[in-house]
Amino acid sequence: MPRLPKFGIAQSSIEIHFDDLPQEVFNGKDLRKILEENRQSWDLTQTLTTENFIEELTSRSKLHKITLHSPNYNKTLTRYSWDIDPSIYQIALSIKPNSFFSHHTALFLHNLTQQPPKTIYLNTEQSMKPPLPKTLDQDKIDLAFKGKGRTTQYFFNFKKWKIYCISGKNTGNLGVKDLQISKSCHVPPIQIRCRPTNPDPPRPIGF
């Protein structure tokens, strides 16, 4: 596409804006919102589309395209980073809204282990379900624990990491805390309520 003169004039202001953002990984909707909120102050024309905006930023500035692929679900996600080497944690959090880290990832981020995770566990709580009966049937409990622990095959590959997406019991994100990692990300307290399974990551059992 031909170079857009007004974009070139506004480029330094656009780069300052992105440099000042706490967020460094974006999806298409994020970039569309940034464009629309700042179009007037950057003096960009109404004909500049989000796709043009992204193309200009990737070709002339510091925006980089990221591709995440889930082989078992044949699903590919596109993200963009304002850094050639973005935080894997911000990349993971961009996969699902309102998600947080769990399992070994949370242990590492809370400084409870010195072993950096090669697998990232990303938890998104399920919707609220009807309450279970107050009494438990021992036969059903025995049957449940005779079976193999459930595992998730929903993961995304990115460079050396696998990002597993799991669905925990709804607690209203009880105890989820913010920690400063790189620029910013959301991490929970220790989330190890699970049945050990190998080699696939465990899935939280819940309360």
C-alpha positions as CSV (number, residue, x, y, z in Angstrom):
1,M,0.0,0.0,0.0
2,P,1.2,3.6,-0.6
3,R,2.7,5.4,2.4
4,L,0.3,7.6,4.3
5,P,1.7,11.1,4.7
6,K,-0.3,11.9,7.9
7,F,0.8,8.6,9.5
8,G,4.4,9.6,8.9
9,I,3.8,13.0,10.6
10,A,2.0,11.3,13.6
11,Q,4.4,8.4,13.9
12,S,6.5,9.8,16.7
13,S,3.4,10.6,18.8
14,I,2.0,7.1,18.1
15,E,5.2,5.5,19.2
16,I,5.3,7.6,22.4
17,H,1.7,6.5,23.1
18,F,2.6,2.8,22.8
19,D,5.8,3.2,24.7
20,D,3.8,4.6,27.7
21,L,1.2,1.8,27.7
22,P,1.5,-0.9,30.4
23,Q,0.2,-3.4,27.9
24,E,2.7,-4.7,25.3
25,V,0.6,-7.5,23.6
26,F,-2.5,-6.6,21.7
27,N,-5.2,-8.2,19.6
28,G,-7.0,-6.6,16.6
29,K,-9.8,-5.2,18.8
30,D,-7.2,-3.6,21.1
31,L,-5.5,-1.8,18.2
32,R,-8.8,-0.7,16.7
33,K,-9.8,0.9,20.0
34,I,-6.5,2.7,20.3
35,L,-6.8,4.0,16.8
36,E,-10.4,5.3,17.3
37,E,-9.6,6.9,20.7
38,N,-6.6,8.7,19.2
39,R,-7.5,9.3,15.6
40,Q,-8.4,12.9,16.1
41,S,-5.4,13.9,18.3
42,W,-3.0,12.2,15.8
43,D,-4.8,13.9,12.9
44,L,-5.3,10.6,11.0
45,T,-7.9,10.5,8.3
46,Q,-11.2,8.6,8.7
47,T,-10.2,6.5,5.7
48,L,-7.3,4.9,7.7
49,T,-8.6,1.4,8.6
50,T,-7.4,-0.7,11.4
51,E,-5.8,-3.0,8.9
52,N,-3.9,-0.1,7.4
53,F,-2.9,1.1,10.8
54,I,-1.5,-2.3,11.8
55,E,0.3,-2.6,8.5
56,E,2.0,0.8,8.9
57,L,3.0,0.0,12.5
58,T,4.5,-3.4,11.5
59,S,6.3,-2.1,8.5
60,R,7.5,1.3,9.8
61,S,7.6,1.0,13.6
62,K,8.0,-1.5,16.5
63,L,4.8,-3.5,16.2
64,H,5.5,-7.2,15.6
65,K,3.0,-9.9,14.6
66,I,2.7,-13.0,16.8
67,T,1.1,-16.3,15.7
68,L,-0.2,-18.8,18.3
69,H,-1.3,-22.2,17.0
70,S,-3.4,-24.9,18.7
71,P,-2.6,-28.1,16.8
72,N,-5.3,-30.2,18.5
73,Y,-8.1,-27.7,17.6
74,N,-6.6,-26.5,14.4
75,K,-6.9,-22.9,15.6
76,T,-4.6,-20.0,15.0
77,L,-4.6,-16.7,16.9
78,T,-2.9,-13.5,15.8
79,R,-1.5,-11.1,18.3
80,Y,0.8,-8.1,18.1
81,S,3.5,-7.0,20.4
82,W,5.2,-3.6,21.0
83,D,8.5,-5.4,21.6
84,I,10.6,-7.8,19.6
85,D,10.8,-10.1,22.7
86,P,7.5,-9.7,24.6
87,S,6.7,-11.3,27.9
88,I,5.3,-14.8,27.5
89,Y,2.9,-14.0,30.4
90,Q,1.3,-11.1,28.5
91,I,1.1,-13.2,25.4
92,A,-0.7,-15.9,27.4
93,L,-3.1,-13.5,29.0
94,S,-4.1,-12.2,25.6
95,I,-5.6,-15.6,24.7
96,K,-8.6,-15.3,26.9
97,P,-10.2,-12.4,28.8
98,N,-10.4,-12.5,32.6
99,S,-7.9,-15.4,32.8
100,F,-5.1,-15.9,35.3
101,F,-2.1,-18.2,35.9
102,S,-2.2,-21.4,37.9
103,H,-0.3,-24.5,38.8
104,H,3.5,-24.3,38.4
105,T,3.3,-21.0,36.6
106,A,1.7,-19.4,39.7
107,L,4.3,-21.0,41.9
108,F,7.1,-19.5,39.9
109,L,5.5,-16.1,39.7
110,H,5.0,-16.1,43.5
111,N,8.7,-17.0,44.0
112,L,7.8,-20.4,45.5
113,T,10.0,-22.3,43.0
114,Q,13.2,-21.2,41.2
115,Q,12.5,-23.4,38.2
116,P,11.1,-21.3,35.3
117,P,8.1,-22.9,33.7
118,K,8.4,-24.3,30.2
119,T,4.6,-24.9,30.2
120,I,2.2,-22.0,31.0
121,Y,-1.1,-22.8,32.7
122,L,-3.8,-20.3,32.0
123,N,-7.0,-20.6,33.9
124,T,-10.4,-19.2,33.0
125,E,-13.2,-19.8,35.4
126,Q,-16.4,-21.5,34.2
127,S,-19.7,-19.8,34.4
128,M,-21.7,-20.3,37.6
129,K,-23.3,-23.7,37.9
130,P,-26.3,-24.8,40.0
131,P,-25.3,-25.9,43.5
132,L,-24.5,-29.6,44.0
133,P,-26.6,-31.7,46.4
134,K,-25.5,-31.3,50.0
135,T,-25.1,-35.1,50.4
136,L,-22.6,-37.1,48.5
137,D,-23.0,-40.6,47.2
138,Q,-20.0,-42.7,48.2
139,D,-20.4,-45.0,45.2
140,K,-20.3,-42.0,42.8
141,I,-17.2,-40.7,44.6
142,D,-15.5,-44.1,44.3
143,L,-16.4,-44.3,40.6
144,A,-15.0,-40.8,39.9
145,F,-11.6,-41.6,41.4
146,K,-11.3,-45.0,39.7
147,G,-11.2,-43.2,36.3
148,K,-8.2,-41.4,34.8
149,G,-7.8,-37.8,35.8
150,R,-9.2,-35.4,33.1
151,T,-6.6,-33.5,31.1
152,T,-6.9,-30.8,28.6
153,Q,-5.6,-31.0,25.1
154,Y,-6.4,-27.3,24.4
155,F,-3.0,-25.6,24.2
156,F,-1.2,-23.1,22.0
157,N,2.4,-23.3,20.9
158,F,4.7,-20.3,21.0
159,K,8.4,-20.7,20.4
160,K,9.7,-23.0,23.3
161,W,6.5,-22.8,25.3
162,K,3.1,-24.5,25.5
163,I,0.3,-22.5,26.8
164,Y,-2.4,-24.8,28.3
165,C,-5.9,-23.3,28.6
166,I,-7.9,-24.8,31.5
167,S,-11.3,-24.1,32.9
168,G,-11.5,-24.0,36.7
169,K,-14.5,-24.0,39.0
170,N,-16.3,-20.7,39.4
171,T,-15.1,-18.8,42.5
172,G,-15.6,-15.3,41.3
173,N,-11.8,-15.2,40.8
174,L,-11.5,-15.5,44.5
175,G,-8.0,-14.5,45.7
176,V,-6.7,-13.5,42.3
177,K,-4.0,-10.9,42.7
178,D,-2.1,-8.5,40.5
179,L,1.7,-8.9,40.3
180,Q,4.2,-6.8,38.4
181,I,5.8,-9.0,35.8
182,S,7.7,-7.3,33.1
183,K,5.2,-4.5,32.6
184,S,1.9,-5.9,34.1
185,C,-0.1,-9.1,34.3
186,H,-2.7,-10.9,36.4
187,V,-1.6,-13.8,38.6
188,P,-3.5,-15.7,41.3
189,P,-2.5,-17.1,44.6
190,I,-1.3,-20.7,44.6
191,Q,-3.6,-22.7,42.4
192,I,-2.7,-26.3,42.9
193,R,-6.1,-27.9,43.6
194,C,-5.7,-30.7,41.2
195,R,-5.3,-34.4,40.7
196,P,-1.7,-35.2,39.6
197,T,-1.5,-36.4,36.0
198,N,1.4,-37.1,33.7
199,P,2.5,-36.1,31.1
200,D,-0.5,-33.8,30.4
201,P,-1.2,-30.9,32.8
202,P,-3.7,-31.5,35.5
203,R,-7.1,-29.8,35.6
204,P,-8.4,-28.2,38.8
205,I,-10.9,-30.3,40.7
206,G,-12.4,-27.3,42.5
207,F,-13.9,-27.4,46.0
